[in-house]
Amino acid sequence: MKRRLLVALLTLLVIAMTLLTVCQATAPSFADHSGSPQQVEGRFRNAAPRQAMGWRKTLSVFWKFMVNKPAGTRPDTPVPVQALTRADLLAAPDSSLWRLGHSTLLLKLDGEFWLTDPVFAERASPVQFMGPKRFHAPPISIEELPPIKAVILSHDHYDHLDKAAVLALAGKTGLFLAPLGVGDRLIHWGVDKAQVRQLDWWQEIRVGQTRFIAAPAQHFSGRGLNDGNRTLWASWVMLGRESRVFFTGDTGYFSGFKAIGERFGPFDLTLVETGAYNEDWADIHMMPEQSLQAHIDLRGRHMLPIHNGTFDLSLHGWTEPFERISKLAADRGVALSTPQIGQRIDIQAPAAGPAWWRSNRG
């Protein structure tokens, strides 16, 4: 027990020192976003206050992660991945979607390609020698991707915003659509300011023939120890000529889903966070029951659960999100799609998909 405690304390010290070093070395100069109703004294906030965990609960959660993690949070056999080529993508019909990983999805809408929350790194971490390691390789490399019309970003956490991926994509991407402040990070990293569009909640932009609306979410932000909530988080409404898609990003359940559904629904497909949840932080990451309710609130026709299957970010078994949401959807008569990583689906009529995770239980 003493050895475990020592290892946990040393690990916490390394993490704190790493975050402090990274934050001091890479902190951008944030633009003035004080005109946003979401910002107070330089920090963004949710419509409803987050539940404060307190130091006791924080230490308890850290202890569980470090020394008391249950079995089965990682697969013990390779995760099936359908490899993709540029030719596959170019030949695919319009209104196609591919899940590339955690919350990284490639959409083909209105004859163009759009990419959400690109993470291609080996680890969702400020450094690549420690932190959550991915269960599977991406089904396609950034170099092999066709030109991307726009990258859509939900927030700046490491499992959603990969600096190396952003810089690699900058040369083949027309625009980066980001919540307020996240775009400042991109510009600080070296992305051309002309490529960056920053939006507040309910603001929209038309790119070619496709509309994008930055919608509310209930989460938080930051990449270091002293930049908490300096950037905004958002969900996204994506409206093509034929297909309507909603992307939750990261969020707890809140009444805003009904408002979004009333204003922009129904949606052909909802891409809903369903993973890395726990009762201790349910106000910022939905439990599966809440994920299903969000889909219903949004007036979705089909639901694709995301934020699962790529990284170990919680205390539940890695297959649990798939099993729980599958049962809940069946009980409620919700059309669920669970494609393999790299498998193409039709946004208008997505196939249910195989229960591919059951042979990789861990």
SESERO-884270 format. One line per field, with one value per residue (C-alpha): x, y, z; chain. Coordinates in steps of 0.001 Angstrom, whole numbers, always signed. Layout:
BEGIN
xx = X  ...
yy = Y  ...
zz = Z  ...
kette = A  ...
***
This chain:
BEGIN
xx = +0  +2836  +4480  +1238  +809  +4385  +3906  +641  +2206  +5232  +2959  +860  +4029  +5239  +1844  +1695  +5251  +4591  +1362  +2986  +5943  +3740  +1344  +4117  +5796  +2716  +160  -1294  -2268  -6047  -8010  -10589  -13797  -15380  -18363  -19496  -22404  -20601  -17544  -17148  -13842  -11887  -13255  -16037  -18832  -21762  -25350  -25720  -22788  -20698  -20737  -17483  -15732  -13621  -10163  -11345  -13323  -10590  -7992  -10388  -10902  -7150  -6525  -9007  -7326  -3817  -4087  -7624  -8655  -11006  -10124  -11349  -10840  -8623  -9069  -6765  -6957  -6633  -9591  -10904  -10191  -11222  -8307  -9169  -7495  -7955  -9467  -12100  -13091  -13196  -15320  -17827  -21241  -22298  -23775  -21152  -19482  -16506  -15565  -11762  -11450  -12516  -14493  -12740  -15201  -14894  -18027  -18681  -21389  -22272  -19322  -16758  -14936  -15284  -13342  -14295  -11920  -8858  -6707  -4149  -1508  -510  -1570  -4222  -1698  +507  +3483  +3849  +5795  +2863  -875  -3830  -2588  -4865  -6262  -6003  -4281  -6303  -7755  -6067  -3133  -3417  -1191  -3584  -6680  -8145  -8347  -10542  -12962  -13075  -12030  -14711  -13433  -15544  -12993  -9306  -8839  -6079  -8440  -10143  -7435  -4130  -1559  +528  -2579  -3739  -392  -282  -3812  -3220  -1732  -4687  -7577  -9519  -10840  -10765  -14103  -13582  -15296  -14044  -10472  -9725  -8950  -6448  -4566  -4405  -3062  -500  +616  +1206  -2051  -2708  -5201  -7072  -7894  -9478  -13092  -14102  -17750  -19764  -22821  -25631  -23383  -23224  -21144  -21815  -18897  -19749  -23240  -23060  -24167  -22419  -23858  -21841  -24401  -24235  -22682  -22037  -18341  -15069  -11723  -7985  -4696  -2554  -2696  -3550  -5673  -8910  -11968  -9999  -11541  -15142  -16587  -19405  -21508  -22118  -25089  -24114  -26711  -26052  -28350  -29614  -28312  -28644  -26079  -25499  -22154  -22192  -18469  -18089  -20981  -23118  -26851  -28714  -31905  -30115  -30558  -34294  -33719  -31296  -33713  -36593  -34523  -32621  -34029  -34927  -31457  -30739  -27866  -26728  -23096  -23509  -20873  -21286  -18138  -15605  -18546  -18875  -21398  -18688  -18516  -21925  -22466  -19711  -19871  -23271  -24199  -25566  -29155  -28576  -26908  -30001  -32250  -30109  -30635  -34387  -34393  -32507  -35182  -32627  -33578  -30412  -27789  -24071  -22366  -18871  -16176  -15526  -13416  -10136  -8767  -9031  -10385  -12660  -13281  -15815  -15054  -14103  -17042  -19566  -20627  -21507  -23428  -25364  -26355  -27298  -29708  -31132  -31686  -33391  -35669  -36668  -36901  -34037  -32176  -28528  -25490  -22209  -19859  -16360  -13582  -13100  -16429  -18492  -22100  -24836  -25897  -29440  -29815  -26895  -26594  -26916  -23413  -22055  -21398  -17698  -16528  -17782  -14764  -12441  -13822  -10489
yy = +0  +2408  +1653  +2353  +5631  +6651  +5799  +7764  +10819  +10727  +10380  +13332  +15391  +14506  +15353  +18695  +19642  +18597  +20579  +23637  +23466  +22925  +25682  +28212  +27357  +27313  +29682  +31922  +35545  +35272  +37858  +40008  +37964  +39969  +40732  +37129  +36502  +33286  +35085  +36698  +38274  +36541  +33036  +31225  +29530  +27197  +28386  +26344  +26209  +23029  +20883  +21549  +18261  +19636  +18431  +15356  +13965  +14948  +13014  +10078  +9964  +10251  +7385  +5180  +5958  +5310  +2332  +957  +825  -2060  -4716  -4484  -778  -1670  -4327  -7336  -8090  -5733  -3470  -4134  -1235  -951  +700  +3591  +5102  +8464  +6660  +5081  +8485  +10202  +7404  +7430  +9016  +12266  +12117  +9590  +9442  +7559  +7292  +7620  +7422  +8898  +11967  +12242  +11846  +12506  +13647  +14046  +16670  +18769  +17369  +18416  +16733  +17937  +16670  +16906  +17084  +15593  +13456  +11280  +11244  +8063  +9565  +12052  +13960  +17064  +14696  +11450  +9497  +9252  +9629  +7714  +5606  +4836  +1314  +1357  +3199  +5661  +3975  +6574  +8951  +12712  +12618  +10230  +12326  +14314  +18114  +19097  +21982  +22708  +21212  +21586  +21855  +21447  +22453  +22348  +19233  +16861  +14072  +16517  +18935  +17443  +20154  +17993  +16986  +20595  +21695  +18748  +19528  +23261  +22791  +20809  +22482  +25515  +26642  +25775  +26438  +26872  +28173  +31513  +31322  +27925  +29719  +31887  +28705  +27664  +31039  +30900  +27491  +28910  +28391  +31274  +33681  +33797  +30097  +30507  +31369  +31703  +31484  +32077  +29998  +30400  +32110  +30508  +30448  +29163  +27408  +26774  +25320  +23966  +25785  +25374  +26663  +26667  +25526  +25434  +22583  +21992  +21335  +23155  +23846  +24182  +22539  +23493  +24452  +28146  +28450  +26886  +28093  +30708  +29154  +28280  +24805  +24089  +21512  +21856  +21840  +20859  +21484  +20252  +20469  +16939  +15907  +17366  +16289  +17204  +16761  +17058  +17423  +16895  +17802  +16958  +16627  +19945  +21596  +23131  +19952  +20567  +24149  +22974  +20290  +22732  +25282  +23072  +19547  +17017  +15617  +12688  +11670  +12690  +12092  +11853  +11566  +8152  +7238  +8352  +8929  +8514  +9629  +11836  +14010  +13450  +17210  +17412  +13920  +12325  +8930  +6601  +7196  +10928  +10445  +8662  +11390  +14048  +12289  +12243  +15922  +16767  +15031  +12721  +9946  +7888  +8005  +7208  +6994  +8535  +9397  +5703  +2798  +4685  +5890  +4754  +7889  +6600  +3767  +1759  -1236  -196  -2084  -811  +2316  +194  -2382  +116  +2395  -596  -1912  +1521  +2254  -1109  -540  +2917  +2032  +4364  +3563  +3117  +2853  +1413  +1157  -233  +2319  +3223  +1771  +4034  +4750  +6593  +9631  +9377  +5652  +4380  +636  -603  -2071  -5233  -5597  -5643  -4886  -8176  -10123  -7571  -7350  -6938
zz = +0  +841  -2488  -4353  -2520  -3331  -7012  -7080  -5446  -7758  -10775  -9612  -9190  -12701  -14179  -12352  -13385  -16981  -17208  -15647  -18047  -21097  -20064  -19448  -22741  -24946  -23403  -26129  -25830  -25873  -27823  -26063  -25947  -23145  -25358  -25090  -22691  -21768  -20355  -16938  -15859  -18604  -17980  -19805  -17887  -18364  -18290  -15077  -12616  -12544  -9433  -7578  -6820  -3977  -3080  -1160  -4080  -6540  -4540  -4233  -8004  -8600  -6181  -8039  -11354  -10072  -7728  -7712  -11356  -12197  -14755  -18328  -18985  -21964  -24679  -24511  -28253  -31234  -31951  -35480  -37836  -41483  -43264  -45579  -48628  -50285  -53278  -50985  -49662  -53043  -54509  -51639  -52215  -50635  -47116  -46004  -42590  -41188  -37527  -37292  -33501  -30155  -31341  -34693  -37550  -41262  -43085  -46784  -47185  -50210  -52123  -49495  -46609  -43008  -39991  -36297  -33304  -35047  -32748  -34509  -31750  -29938  -26602  -25506  -23448  -23429  -23858  -25767  -23128  -20702  -20595  -22127  -25045  -27957  -28385  -32170  -34997  -37084  -40186  -42406  -42007  -42254  -45326  -47094  -46352  -49258  -48955  -45996  -46457  -42715  -39395  -36704  -33114  -29969  -27283  -26401  -24244  -25354  -26405  -28816  -29930  -31090  -31844  -34171  -36113  -36425  -37808  -40214  -41390  -41837  -45290  -46602  -44751  -45882  -42492  -38812  -37110  -33368  -30245  -28901  -27651  -29203  -32439  -30540  -29655  -33292  -34353  -31528  -32829  -36291  -38172  -40552  -38969  -42283  -41857  -38414  -37635  -33965  -32956  -29811  -28955  -31494  -34018  -37443  -40580  -44068  -45752  -49363  -49287  -45733  -42550  -39205  -35928  -32703  -30134  -26322  -24357  -20660  -20109  -19313  -20980  -20493  -21403  -18395  -14746  -15097  -18250  -17048  -18979  -20915  -24053  -24852  -25534  -27971  -29731  -33483  -35799  -39366  -42043  -45564  -48545  -47891  -44474  -40982  -38377  -34726  -32918  -29130  -28490  -24733  -22477  -19521  -20008  -19915  -21099  -24073  -26108  -26318  -27436  -30134  -31291  -31469  -33357  -35823  -35643  -36647  -37335  -39617  -37355  -33881  -32872  -29117  -26408  -24736  -22827  -20183  -17846  -14087  -11487  -9936  -13062  -14683  -15005  -17659  -19243  -19808  -18436  -21179  -20078  -20499  -23871  -25132  -23742  -25426  -28763  -28148  -27123  -30306  -32395  -33949  -36368  -35862  -33092  -33268  -29848  -29787  -27194  -26597  -27829  -28391  -25035  -21417  -19733  -16975  -14534  -16536  -18739  -22244  -23791  -21241  -23165  -26224  -24198  -22108  -24972  -27164  -24536  -23779  -27464  -28014  -25025  -26287  -29981  -30947  -34172  -33147  -35408  -34068  -37067  -36773  -36842  -40511  -41670  -43941  -43038  -44887  -42837  -44177  -43430  -41333  -40864  -37296  -37470  -35825  -32095  -32981  -29428  -27990  -29241  -27579  -24069  -22285
kette = A  A  A  A  A  A  A  A  A  A  A  A  A  A  A  A  A  A  A  A  A  A  A  A  A  A  A  A  A  A  A  A  A  A  A  A  A  A  A  A  A  A  A  A  A  A  A  A  A  A  A  A  A  A  A  A  A  A  A  A  A  A  A  A  A  A  A  A  A  A  A  A  A  A  A  A  A  A  A  A  A  A  A  A  A  A  A  A  A  A  A  A  A  A  A  A  A  A  A  A  A  A  A  A  A  A  A  A  A  A  A  A  A  A  A  A  A  A  A  A  A  A  A  A  A  A  A  A  A  A  A  A  A  A  A  A  A  A  A  A  A  A  A  A  A  A  A  A  A  A  A  A  A  A  A  A  A  A  A  A  A  A  A  A  A  A  A  A  A  A  A  A  A  A  A  A  A  A  A  A  A  A  A  A  A  A  A  A  A  A  A  A  A  A  A  A  A  A  A  A  A  A  A  A  A  A  A  A  A  A  A  A  A  A  A  A  A  A  A  A  A  A  A  A  A  A  A  A  A  A  A  A  A  A  A  A  A  A  A  A  A  A  A  A  A  A  A  A  A  A  A  A  A  A  A  A  A  A  A  A  A  A  A  A  A  A  A  A  A  A  A  A  A  A  A  A  A  A  A  A  A  A  A  A  A  A  A  A  A  A  A  A  A  A  A  A  A  A  A  A  A  A  A  A  A  A  A  A  A  A  A  A  A  A  A  A  A  A  A  A  A  A  A  A  A  A  A  A  A  A  A  A  A  A  A  A  A  A  A  A  A  A  A  A  A  A  A  A  A  A  A  A  A  A  A  A  A  A  A  A  A  A
***
